[in-house]
Amino acid sequence: MQIVAVNEHAQKRYKEFTTAIAHVNDLIVPIDKLINRMERPNARFRGWRMKRPDELKAIVKKLRNQLELLTEQAKKYEKELVSRDWRV
């Protein structure tokens, strides 16, 4: 019975991990919309500084690429876990 509990725990943890990745992916959409509505900052205002929309888009693109890589690695790891009956 202990092995079954470990297997269920591993499955639960993996599901939480993939759910977190999906949640972050879902949060990127409103960020993109916000960036698209941004205007270029006024150069005369010197109170605080904000990144330009093109810089923010580059950051989001990098985030998407890293999430894609993480998702691919997670899928490979899932195959490995399934082949070992979810034994960690």
C-alpha positions as CSV (number, residue, x, y, z in Angstrom):
1,M,0.0,0.0,0.0
2,Q,2.9,2.4,0.6
3,I,3.9,2.2,-3.1
4,V,0.4,3.1,-4.1
5,A,0.4,6.1,-1.8
6,V,3.8,7.2,-3.2
7,N,2.5,6.8,-6.7
8,E,-0.6,8.9,-5.9
9,H,1.6,11.5,-4.3
10,A,3.8,11.7,-7.4
11,Q,0.8,12.0,-9.7
12,K,-0.7,14.7,-7.5
13,R,2.5,16.7,-7.5
14,Y,3.0,16.4,-11.2
15,K,-0.6,17.5,-11.8
16,E,0.0,20.5,-9.5
17,F,3.1,21.3,-11.5
18,T,1.4,21.1,-14.9
19,T,-1.6,23.1,-13.6
20,A,0.8,25.9,-12.4
21,I,2.4,26.0,-15.9
22,A,-1.0,26.2,-17.5
23,H,-2.0,29.0,-15.1
24,V,1.1,31.1,-15.9
25,N,0.3,30.6,-19.6
26,D,-3.2,31.8,-19.0
27,L,-1.9,34.9,-17.3
28,I,0.2,35.9,-20.3
29,V,-2.8,36.8,-22.4
30,P,-4.0,39.7,-20.2
31,I,-0.4,40.9,-19.9
32,D,-0.2,41.0,-23.7
33,K,-3.4,43.0,-23.9
34,L,-2.1,45.4,-21.4
35,I,1.2,45.9,-23.2
36,N,-0.6,46.5,-26.5
37,R,-2.7,49.3,-24.9
38,M,0.4,51.0,-23.5
39,E,1.7,54.2,-24.9
40,R,5.3,55.2,-25.1
41,P,6.4,57.0,-21.9
42,N,6.7,60.7,-22.1
43,A,10.4,61.6,-22.1
44,R,9.8,64.9,-20.3
45,F,8.5,63.2,-17.2
46,R,11.4,62.2,-15.0
47,G,9.6,61.1,-11.8
48,W,9.9,57.3,-12.5
49,R,11.0,55.1,-15.3
50,M,9.0,52.4,-17.0
51,K,10.1,49.9,-19.7
52,R,8.9,50.6,-23.2
53,P,6.3,48.3,-24.7
54,D,8.8,46.7,-27.1
55,E,11.0,45.8,-24.1
56,L,8.0,44.3,-22.3
57,K,7.0,42.3,-25.4
58,A,10.6,40.9,-25.5
59,I,10.3,39.9,-21.9
60,V,7.0,38.2,-22.5
61,K,8.4,36.4,-25.6
62,K,11.3,35.1,-23.5
63,L,8.8,33.9,-20.8
64,R,6.8,32.1,-23.4
65,N,9.9,30.4,-24.8
66,Q,11.0,29.3,-21.3
67,L,7.5,28.0,-20.5
68,E,7.5,26.0,-23.7
69,L,10.8,24.4,-22.8
70,L,9.6,23.7,-19.3
71,T,6.5,22.1,-20.7
72,E,8.5,19.9,-23.1
73,Q,10.8,18.8,-20.2
74,A,7.7,18.0,-18.1
75,K,6.2,15.8,-20.8
76,K,9.5,13.9,-21.1
77,Y,9.6,13.5,-17.3
78,E,6.0,12.3,-17.3
79,K,6.8,9.6,-19.8
80,E,9.7,8.5,-17.6
81,L,7.4,8.5,-14.5
82,V,4.7,6.5,-16.3
83,S,7.3,3.9,-17.5
84,R,8.3,3.5,-13.8
85,D,4.7,3.4,-12.6
86,W,5.1,6.9,-11.1
87,R,7.9,5.8,-8.7
88,V,10.1,8.8,-8.0
